[in-house]
Amino acid sequence: MCAKAMVYAGIKKVIYGAEHKEYGNKKTFDILKQNSIAKNMKVVGGCQKEKASKLLNSFLANHRDVA
């Protein structure tokens, strides 16, 4: 669903830092990379990977404690 929303919105380039397999962004980006629905979209991953990974893990840890 998220992948199609990005395509329908006309987003030409997606840049992300870290993948989090447990929470789904890996699957979404794989769909964008491999699926013909996103043939005009460029997907770039691993931008500041370590910093992004720490930020994502911190965010998810804080939200797990609240829920």
N, CA and C of each residue as an Amber inpcrd file, in Angstrom:
protein
   201
   0.8220000  -1.1920000   0.0000000   0.0000000   0.0000000   0.0000000
   0.8680000   1.2580000   0.0000000   1.8790000   1.3340000   0.8420000
   2.7430000   2.5090000   0.8910000   3.4770000   2.7020000  -0.4280000
   3.9200000   1.6080000  -1.0220000   4.6520000   1.6920000  -2.2870000
   3.7630000   2.2760000  -3.3750000   2.5480000   1.8070000  -3.4690000
   1.6350000   2.3350000  -4.4860000   1.2990000   3.7940000  -4.2220000
   1.1570000   4.1770000  -2.9690000   0.8700000   5.5770000  -2.6370000
   1.9920000   6.4820000  -3.1250000   3.2370000   6.0380000  -2.9720000
   4.3730000   6.8320000  -3.4530000   4.3530000   6.9470000  -4.9740000
   4.0180000   5.8710000  -5.6370000   3.9430000   5.8890000  -7.1040000
   2.8240000   6.8170000  -7.5520000   1.6380000   6.6740000  -6.9630000
   0.4980000   7.5150000  -7.3490000   0.7280000   8.9870000  -7.0410000
   1.5430000   9.2620000  -6.0250000   1.8570000  10.6530000  -5.6770000
   2.8750000  11.2630000  -6.6410000   3.4500000  10.4440000  -7.4880000
   4.4010000  10.9510000  -8.4690000   5.7900000  11.1800000  -7.9160000
   6.1170000  10.5250000  -6.8290000   7.4440000  10.6800000  -6.2370000
   8.4600000  10.0390000  -7.1610000   9.4810000  10.7900000  -7.5160000
  10.4780000  10.3200000  -8.4730000  11.6760000   9.6530000  -7.8110000
  11.9500000  10.0020000  -6.5490000  13.1260000   9.4620000  -5.8870000
  12.8440000   9.2800000  -4.4000000  13.1800000   8.0930000  -3.8800000
  13.0390000   7.7890000  -2.4630000  14.4400000   7.5270000  -1.9220000
  14.8160000   8.2650000  -0.8950000  16.1200000   8.0800000  -0.2490000
  15.8500000   7.7340000   1.2080000  16.4300000   6.6260000   1.6540000
  16.2380000   6.2320000   3.0420000  17.5610000   5.7970000   3.6360000
  17.6170000   5.8120000   4.9530000  18.8620000   5.4870000   5.6300000
  18.9490000   4.0390000   6.0510000  18.0520000   3.6210000   6.9140000
  18.1430000   2.2800000   7.5000000  16.9160000   1.4610000   7.1640000
  17.1330000   0.1720000   7.0500000  16.0260000  -0.7540000   6.8690000
  15.6830000  -1.3540000   8.2150000  14.4100000  -1.5890000   8.4380000
  13.9810000  -2.2590000   9.6530000  13.0390000  -3.3790000   9.2330000
  13.5880000  -4.5660000   9.0980000  12.8400000  -5.7040000   8.5520000
  11.5920000  -6.0310000   9.3620000  11.6480000  -5.8370000  10.6500000
  10.5140000  -6.1680000  11.5170000   9.3080000  -5.2610000  11.2620000
   9.5550000  -4.0300000  10.8480000   8.4680000  -3.0720000  10.6870000
   8.1320000  -2.7280000   9.2480000   8.6350000  -3.4950000   8.2880000
   8.0960000  -3.4520000   6.9520000   8.7330000  -2.5790000   5.8980000
   9.5780000  -1.6210000   6.2240000  10.0790000  -0.7670000   5.1570000
  10.9480000  -1.5390000   4.1720000  11.6080000  -2.5920000   4.6140000
  12.4180000  -3.4170000   3.7170000  11.5350000  -3.9890000   2.6130000
  10.3860000  -4.5030000   2.9730000   9.4600000  -5.0760000   1.9930000
   8.9740000  -4.0020000   1.0160000   8.6290000  -2.8370000   1.5270000
   8.1600000  -1.7430000   0.6750000   9.2240000  -1.3400000  -0.3280000
  10.4550000  -1.1800000   0.1140000  11.5100000  -0.7510000  -0.7900000
  11.8760000  -1.8430000  -1.7850000  11.7800000  -3.1080000  -1.3710000
  12.0030000  -4.2000000  -2.3190000  10.9520000  -4.1850000  -3.4130000
   9.7140000  -3.9110000  -3.0390000   8.6340000  -3.8150000  -4.0350000
   8.9420000  -2.6970000  -5.0200000   9.3750000  -1.5560000  -4.4950000
   9.6810000  -0.4250000  -5.3750000  10.8460000  -0.7280000  -6.3060000
  11.8460000  -1.4240000  -5.8020000  13.0190000  -1.7310000  -6.6140000
  12.7150000  -2.7580000  -7.7020000  11.8380000  -3.7190000  -7.4260000
  11.6360000  -4.8480000  -8.3160000  10.3650000  -4.7700000  -9.1450000
   9.4100000  -3.9880000  -8.7490000   8.1020000  -4.0110000  -9.3860000
   8.0110000  -3.0010000 -10.5210000   7.3300000  -3.3720000 -11.5640000
   7.1950000  -2.4900000 -12.7240000   6.3270000  -1.2680000 -12.4320000
   5.5730000  -1.2720000 -11.3260000   4.7590000  -0.0910000 -11.0100000
   5.6280000   1.1190000 -10.6910000   6.8700000   0.8770000 -10.3220000
   7.7590000   1.9610000  -9.9250000   8.9080000   2.1330000 -10.9160000
   8.6470000   1.8910000 -12.1800000   9.7340000   1.9290000 -13.1600000
  10.3470000   3.3100000 -13.3250000   9.6230000   4.3630000 -12.9870000
  10.1490000   5.7200000 -13.1080000  10.6520000   6.2760000 -11.7810000
  10.6870000   5.4580000 -10.7560000  11.1090000   5.9090000  -9.4300000
  12.4830000   5.3330000  -9.1050000  13.3410000   6.1920000  -8.5860000
  14.6610000   5.7500000  -8.1500000  14.6230000   5.5400000  -6.6440000
  15.1510000   4.4020000  -6.1830000  15.1890000   4.0790000  -4.7590000
  16.6490000   3.9500000  -4.3460000  17.0580000   4.7500000  -3.3620000
  18.4320000   4.7460000  -2.8720000  18.3980000   4.4660000  -1.3720000
  19.0950000   3.4280000  -0.9430000  19.1100000   3.0660000   0.4690000
  20.5000000   3.1530000   1.0680000  20.5420000   3.1970000   2.3830000
  21.8080000   3.1830000   3.0940000  22.4420000   4.5400000   3.3040000
  21.6830000   5.6050000   3.1120000  22.2060000   6.9590000   3.2990000
  22.4130000   7.1980000   4.8000000  23.6510000   7.4260000   5.2090000
  24.0060000   7.5870000   6.6280000  23.4130000   6.4510000   7.4550000
  23.7080000   5.2320000   7.0050000  23.0820000   4.0210000   7.5320000
  23.2030000   3.8650000   9.0470000  24.3970000   4.0560000   9.5950000
  24.5820000   3.8670000  11.0390000  23.7930000   4.8870000  11.8550000
  23.8550000   6.1390000  11.4530000  23.1320000   7.1980000  12.1580000
  21.6160000   6.9690000  12.0560000  21.1620000   6.6150000  10.8700000
  19.7400000   6.3770000  10.6540000  19.2590000   5.1680000  11.4550000
  20.0840000   4.1310000  11.5140000  19.7260000   2.9270000  12.2650000
  19.5790000   3.2320000  13.7550000  20.5040000   3.9960000  14.3120000
  20.4190000   4.3770000  15.7270000  19.1740000   5.2100000  15.9940000
  18.8780000   6.1430000  15.1010000  17.7060000   6.9940000  15.2560000
  16.4210000   6.1710000  15.1880000  16.3390000   5.2680000  14.2240000
  15.1580000   4.4170000  14.0760000  14.9730000   3.5160000  15.2880000
  16.0410000   2.8830000  15.7490000  15.9450000   2.0120000  16.9220000
  15.5410000   2.7850000  18.1710000  16.0700000   3.9840000  18.3260000
  15.7030000   4.8250000  19.4610000  14.2230000   5.2030000  19.4090000
  13.7670000   5.5970000  18.2430000  12.3560000   5.9670000  18.0530000
  11.4380000   4.7900000  18.3850000  11.7660000   3.6190000  17.8400000
  10.9130000   2.4520000  18.0740000  10.9580000   2.0120000  19.5270000
  12.0970000   2.1070000  20.1750000  12.1990000   1.7460000  21.5920000
  11.3330000   2.6580000  22.4400000  11.3410000   3.9470000  22.1470000
  10.5270000   4.9000000  22.8960000   9.0480000   4.6410000  22.7010000
   8.6380000   4.2720000  21.5100000   7.2330000   4.0340000  21.2400000
   6.7500000   2.6810000  21.7650000   7.6410000   1.7270000  21.8850000
   7.2700000   0.4370000  22.4780000   6.9950000   0.6060000  23.9690000
   7.7700000   1.4910000  24.6240000   7.5770000   1.7230000  26.0540000
   6.2600000   2.4030000  26.3520000   5.7950000   3.2460000  25.4430000
   4.5730000   4.0050000  25.6340000   3.3520000   3.1340000  25.3950000
   3.4350000   2.2580000  24.4220000   2.2580000   1.4490000  24.0270000
   1.8840000   0.4060000  25.0170000
